[in-house]
Amino acid sequence: MKPESLHMFLKKLFLLSGFIFALQNPVPAFAGIENHQLCVLSFPEKNILWEQNLTQTGTAFSLFFIHSVSKTEVEDKYHFSGERIIQNAEIFEAHGAGLPSLKNEVNETSWSHVDGKFVLALDRPIDTLIIRVNPEYRNRLTFKNTTIDLTQWGRRALLIELCH
């Protein structure tokens, strides 16, 4: 066998062995967050108040609240990309102070009006997700068909993040 042919044969053998190894050891679609939970923590103490395991199909969650000015419900939608929280939508019924109202909102991807609600599609990375909850505003978190009343821990600040 000529040296060039041997080199080509060994190169193909190496690539084939790597392919076979990858088939036997697949990387999960949500690599980096397996064995992690979506957590609600007290803030600034960082005590875990609630946690739920993430799954390949369960990395999205929503926060609901009553807006203090418009007195209408707002839904903020999020998902994890790796270990980072990304806000992907804000859904609301009425414009008011503190609600989006103009084109070119930060990280906006589109605007629409669906079933009487404004939908602001986003691709907004969130470094730290701290929210202030108040029973008057009915703060809730939904994750995997479960709704958590965030006001059950009283009027306070909460941190929502990925935990191990």
N, C-alpha and C positions, 0 to 999 in steps of 0.2 A: 504494500500500500504506500502510495506517495505521501510525503509529509503534509502536503496541502490537504489531501483527502483525509488523513488521520486527524488533522486539526479540525476540519469541518465536522467529521464524525463525532469527535469528543465535544465540540461545541453544541451540536444537536442533542447529544446524550445528556449534557448538563442541563440544557433548557427543558428537555422532557422530564428529567428527574425533579426539577423545580415545579413543573406543572403538576406532576403526580403528587408531590408534597402538598401543594396548595389545595388540591382536590380533597385530600385526606384531612386537612387542617384549615377549614374555611374560617375567614374572619367574619364575625357578625356584622350585619348591615349597620348596626348602631355601635360599632367598635368604640371603646372608650367610656361607655356609660353602663355596660353590663355590671351587675351587682351594685348598682346605684339606686337611690331613691329620690323622689321628689319630696322635699321637706319644707315644712313650715316651722320656723324657729322664732323664739322671742327675740326682740332686738332692743337694746344692744347685747343682752346676755348670751344669746345664741344657744339657748336650751331648745332641744327638739320637742315640739308640741304635737306634730303629726308627721307621718312619713308613709309613703307607698312606693313599692318597687316599680321601676321602669321596665318596659318590655319593648321588643322590636316594634310592636304596633302601638305602644302607649308612651309617647314622649310629648304629646300635646296636652295643654291645660288652658283653662280660661279663668279669668277673674271677673266677677260681676259686682257692680255697686250702683247705688243711686247717686246721680250727680247732684252736688250740693246746690247748684244754681238752677239747672233746668228741671230738677226733681224727676228725671227720667232715667231708666236703666241704661247702663253702659256695659258692654262686654269687651274686654281686652283679651285677645288670643295670643298664645305663646307656644313655642315648641323648643326642644333642645336640638342644637346642631353641635355634635360632639359634647363637650361639657359646658357649652355656652347657651344662655337663654336668648332666643330671638323672638321679638314681638312681631307677629305676622298680620294682625288686624286689630282695628278698633271699630266697634259697631255701636251706633247711637241713634237716637230718634230726633233730637233737637240740638241745634247749635246753641252754645252758651259760653260764658267765660270758662276758659280752661279746656274747651273741646276744640278739636280741629275745625277750621272754617275756611282755609285757603288752600289753593293748589300749592304744590311744592313744600308740603310738610316734611319734616326731617325723615329721611329714609322712606318716603312715600313711593309706592309702586303703581297705585291706581286708586281712583275714586269711583264709587257706584252708589246707586240708590235702589235698594231691593226690599220689597214688602214694607214700604213705609219707613225704612231705616237707612241711614247713611253707612256705607262700608268703606273704610279707609284701609286699603291693603298696604302692608308695610314689610320691610325687611330691615328691622331695627334691632341691632345687637344691644343687649342689656347687660351692663357690667355688674350691677348690684340691684336686685329687685326688693326694695323696702316699701311697704305700704302701711298707711295709717288706717286702722279700722275703727268703726263707730257703729253701734247697733242701729242708729238712725239711718245709716246708709246701706244696711243689709249686705255687707261685704261677704262674698262667697267665692269659693274656689271649686271648679269642677275638673275632675281628672278620672278618666276611664269609667264614665257613667256614675261616678260618686260625687255628691255635692257636700262640701264641708262649710259649715257656718264659721267664718273666720272671727266673728264677734263673740264666740263662746269663751274666748280668753280675755274679754273686756276691751275697753278703749285703750288701744296701745299701738305700737309699731311692731310689724312682723317682717321677717326676712324670708323670702322664698328662694330656695336654691337647690342645687343638686348636692346630695350628701352621700357618703359611702357607708 
